[in-house]
Amino acid sequence: MTVGVGPLSAADVVAVARYRAPVRIDGQALEEIAKSRAAIEALAHADTPHYGVSTGFGALATRHIAPELRAQLQRSLIRSHAAGSGPEVETEVIRALALLRLSTLATGRTGVKVETAQAYAGLLNAQLTPVVHEYGSLGCSGDLAPLSHVALAVMGEGKVRDADGNLLDTADALKKHGLKPVVLAEKEGLALINGTDGMLGMLVLALADLDRLLKTADIAAAMSVEGQLATDRVFAADLQALRPYPGQADSAANLRAVLSDSGIVASHRGPDCNRVQDAYSLRCSPQVHGAARATATHAASVAGYELSAAIDNPVVLPDGRVESNGNFHGAPVGYVLDFLAIAVADVASISERRTDRFLDVARNHGLNAFLADDPGVDSGHMIAQYTQAAIVSELKRLAVPASVDSIPSSAMQEDHVSMGWAAARKLRKSIDGLQRVLAVEILTAARALDMRAPLEPSPATGAVLSKLREHVEGPGTDRYLAPEIEHSVQLVADGTYLSAVEAVTGPLS
């Protein structure tokens, strides 16, 4: 994957972060990097102080730094800002963060040396992942602490994990891969840590996950509609067109495709069918799933703007001027990360309600209580729904926005911060929760579909059922349920359910 002056695509970020695609910097980007470096070096020799070049940082910006102390200034900046704490952040997040910082360096707006940019590409290609910790970013002046831990590795300090996950001293790991530590010069320290790269990387990865999960939510909803003998008439295109949201139309189209040729639905579709007012959790699935799609579309537009940005402070403009700015503030990204957490919580909530209906004899239209083999002796999926409910309650708490919070720092110089990193961290947990909630709904719906025999499910839901049954037995006496849930979670997470359906229906929207 080539990193150039222009923006990366979301697919580029996922390829490098998640699938470890190699990177290279193109020739034009190398030329632009060299030009901006020349501008910085001219300022470094000027008599007038310039922020970040010949001064201290943040609240210490008024101090002029003598030339002989500037290399120490850069090292001190990175070492002091590499102050994270807590659990290690996931490899894919750190790789996304490093790649996005490299992308900004490649714009030629930051003033770093060519070899510094190349060091980031070398780190990614060697699959050496700096240790970055959960806590440390306020999301203003960028993701300072996380980015500093990556910059520390470029300097040959701190710890990294190799491709196999082994924890190594960075200096030893660089030497093993033929990479040299970088000695940072004027301005470079700031250029490596002033960015929204962590929160943006997590946003891009979340959107990739949600593309799969929202389609999977439609599959789960279709299985619940089918298993609960609900009507598919409410998903008709002309009814959906009366409220012309694109995401709602896409979700309804998916439901129609997945339910097509269902023997179970056909069994109660005749003139005697009175199922025109199903519960909201069934009838309104396209409206809720569609609203989540609209939220993701808006978030993707914000991610697109941010991927096109060159975020640093100060920046080197094309005419050679070096100017301070506030583009590192994470508010735009933080807002949509919080917005997505709200949508994720609601999609999970409606999934849990659909699941619960399967278990109640007053609402499940002839199925055993809790889908148990021998109710009373067996508990069936009773506690699987408890697990869902616990996750959904957690997701509601995670939906409380982080971006409405702010706490001052740096002696009140940085007196309003975005908390975008925190919003991104909780969104990742929310997405994991949604995967688990949908997995339980599919597991439960599949059991119900088996219990509707001899009526046949649709070809698409039947394909899901077949994939699940490769790992999980059908209805019977109570079994150890946790491993069955985890099998279903994995089939959601790796896209197996989605692929099985799309092999029947073609690509879902």
Buried (B, 14 or more C-beta within 10 A) or exposed (E): BEBBBBBBEBEBBBBBBBEBBEBEBBEEBBEBBEBBBEBBBEBBEEEEBBBBBBBBBBEEBEEEBEEEEBBEBBBBBBBEBBEBEEEBBBBBBBBBBBBBBBBBBBBBBBBBBBEBBBBBBBBBBBBBBBBBBBBBBBBBBBBBBBBBBBBBBBBBBBBBBBEEEEEBEBBEBBEEBEBEBBBBBBBBBBBBBBBBBBBBBBBBBBBBBBBBBBBBBBBBBBBBBBBBBBBBBBBEEEEBEEEEBEBBBBBBBBBBBBBBEBBBBBEBBEEEEEBEEBEEBBBBBBBBBBBBBBBBEBBBEBBBEBBEBBBBBBBBEEEEEBEEEEBBBBBBBBBBBBBBBBBBBBBBBBBBBBBBBBBEEEEBBEBBBBBBBEBEEBBBBBEBBEBBBBBBBBBBEBBEBBBEBBEEBBEEEBEEBBBBBBBBBBBBBBBBBBBBBBBBBBBBBBBBBBBBEEBBBBBBBBBBBEBBEEBBEEBEEBEEBEEBBBBBBEBBBEBBBBEBBBEBBEEBB
